Amino acid sequence: MELILAPLAEITSTEFRKLCYEGGADRCYSEMISAKALTLKNKKTFKTASVDTSEPKTFIQFFGSDPEIIKDAVSKVLENTTPYGIDINAGCPVKKVVKQGAGSALMDDPAKLGAIVKAVRSVTQLPLSVKIRKGFKTPNYLKCALVSQENGADELIIHPRLRTEMFSGLSDYKVSLDLAKVLDIPVIHSGDIRCAEDLEKFEGSGVKGAMIGRGVLGAPWIFDILKKRTVEKERKRDMMIKHFLFYVFHKDKKWAHTMMRRHASWYSSGKNGSAEFRNAVFRPEKTVEDTVKDIKNFFKIKL
Ligand SMILES: Cc1cc2nc3c(=O)[nH]c(=O)nc-3n(C[C@H](O)[C@H](O)[C@H](O)COP(=O)(O)O)c2cc1C
């Protein structure tokens, strides 16, 4: 089964994706990119929408509500960078996105979802996936999946929770199994994959791949673990140090400090004294230097 890094806003940047490939990911997704911001030529958004040539199989994910705008955004991005594939976000539950008629709001407007898929298909022959939820308030994943397939999607990714469920409870993996029986295109499941046993329910089914989202935080080596490969303590440590060093030497100190704090708190999870460490690291008065010192002491490493 193909193991894929899920799109995670403000997390699945180039450097994080590279770390995940090192940790065994077969494919990675960028964070969601605003089609509107791209057409307004937002420089930062263009940078976020770029893929490094060393990345073997990275999809760029777009969100928006206007087929023409998404089409233009995809065309513009493809002039600058070469992803392996393109993805359309029809699952984001965040108010700011839903209010624009984008993300999971598209689940309530299958005709518009179809028009978006068709528009994107018309400007690229790259692999095209569509990421949906189970529905907005009520399940209508089948309709949305079929519309995506009919309009040219090559793959369907499902996070089987309603928008109203946000991230609560467990995702309904049976929906992924059902979809795989009905669709002609491959289905990828996204939701609550944390250990190899979580993948067993898909064995012998048509589900072709699984995405890992929250399970990757503080564990970019999770893909190898899911593949039942041994991951030595030393290797985990080396990957974590490499990750921190990326931020230590980053030009944008403010951004790097925020990211370092977040990732440090995830890496500390489950370790002795992690709650105190997290409290210390997130104190607003802390400088980058303080955070580096806290990290060195807590993880007993040199940076
Ligand atoms: C912090 C965070 C950011 C996310 N950002 C995105 C995003 O940009 N695009 C998207 O399609 N899904 C996004 N998701 C949803 C995940 O891709 C995934 O479908 C969901 O978290 C369920 O998988 P998991 O249980 O493995 O985390 C996000 C989830 C989280 C927790």
The ligand as an SDF file (V2000), in Angstrom:
LIG
                    3D

 31 33  0  0  0  0  0  0  0  0999 V2000
   -3.1200   20.9140   11.3170 C   0  0  0  0  0  0  0  0  0  0  0  0
   -3.8460   20.3030   10.1540 C   0  0  0  0  0  0  0  0  0  0  0  0
   -3.7710   20.9140    8.9120 C   0  0  0  0  0  0  0  0  0  0  0  0
   -4.4400   20.3540    7.8170 C   0  0  0  0  0  0  0  0  0  0  0  0
   -4.3230   20.9510    6.6020 N   0  0  0  0  0  0  0  0  0  0  0  0
   -4.9160   20.3800    5.5120 C   0  0  0  0  0  0  0  0  0  0  0  0
   -4.7420   20.9450    4.2090 C   0  0  0  0  0  0  0  0  0  0  0  0
   -4.0350   21.9490    4.0180 O   0  0  0  0  0  0  0  0  0  0  0  0
   -5.3800   20.3120    3.1770 N   0  0  0  0  0  0  0  0  0  0  0  0
   -6.1450   19.1860    3.3460 C   0  0  0  0  0  0  0  0  0  0  0  0
   -6.7000   18.6480    2.3870 O   0  0  0  0  0  0  0  0  0  0  0  0
   -6.2960   18.6290    4.5700 N   0  0  0  0  0  0  0  0  0  0  0  0
   -5.6990   19.1860    5.6320 C   0  0  0  0  0  0  0  0  0  0  0  0
   -5.8210   18.5960    6.8500 N   0  0  0  0  0  0  0  0  0  0  0  0
   -6.5090   17.2840    6.9490 C   0  0  0  0  0  0  0  0  0  0  0  0
   -5.4880   16.1340    6.8110 C   0  0  0  0  0  0  0  0  0  0  0  0
   -4.8710   16.1250    5.5470 O   0  0  0  0  0  0  0  0  0  0  0  0
   -6.1260   14.7500    7.0770 C   0  0  0  0  0  0  0  0  0  0  0  0
   -7.0620   14.4790    6.0660 O   0  0  0  0  0  0  0  0  0  0  0  0
   -6.8060   14.6710    8.4400 C   0  0  0  0  0  0  0  0  0  0  0  0
   -5.9980   15.2550    9.4480 O   0  0  0  0  0  0  0  0  0  0  0  0
   -7.0990   13.2090    8.8320 C   0  0  0  0  0  0  0  0  0  0  0  0
   -5.9180   12.4540    8.8330 O   0  0  0  0  0  0  0  0  0  0  0  0
   -5.0600   12.1170   10.1680 P   0  0  0  0  0  0  0  0  0  0  0  0
   -5.9820   11.4290   11.1290 O   0  0  0  0  0  0  0  0  0  0  0  0
   -3.9700   11.2270    9.6490 O   0  0  0  0  0  0  0  0  0  0  0  0
   -4.5660   13.4150   10.7310 O   0  0  0  0  0  0  0  0  0  0  0  0
   -5.2000   19.1600    7.9700 C   0  0  0  0  0  0  0  0  0  0  0  0
   -5.2630   18.5620    9.2300 C   0  0  0  0  0  0  0  0  0  0  0  0
   -4.6070   19.1050   10.3120 C   0  0  0  0  0  0  0  0  0  0  0  0
   -4.6930   18.4190   11.6480 C   0  0  0  0  0  0  0  0  0  0  0  0
  1  2  1  0
  2  3  1  0
  2 30  2  0
  3  4  2  0
  4  5  1  0
  4 28  1  0
  5  6  2  0
  6  7  1  0
  6 13  1  0
  7  8  2  0
  7  9  1  0
  9 10  1  0
 10 11  2  0
 10 12  1  0
 12 13  2  0
 13 14  1  0
 14 15  1  0
 14 28  1  0
 15 16  1  0
 16 17  1  0
 16 18  1  0
 18 19  1  0
 18 20  1  0
 20 21  1  0
 20 22  1  0
 22 23  1  0
 23 24  1  0
 24 25  2  0
 24 26  1  0
 24 27  1  0
 28 29  2  0
 29 30  1  0
 30 31  1  0
M  END
$$$$
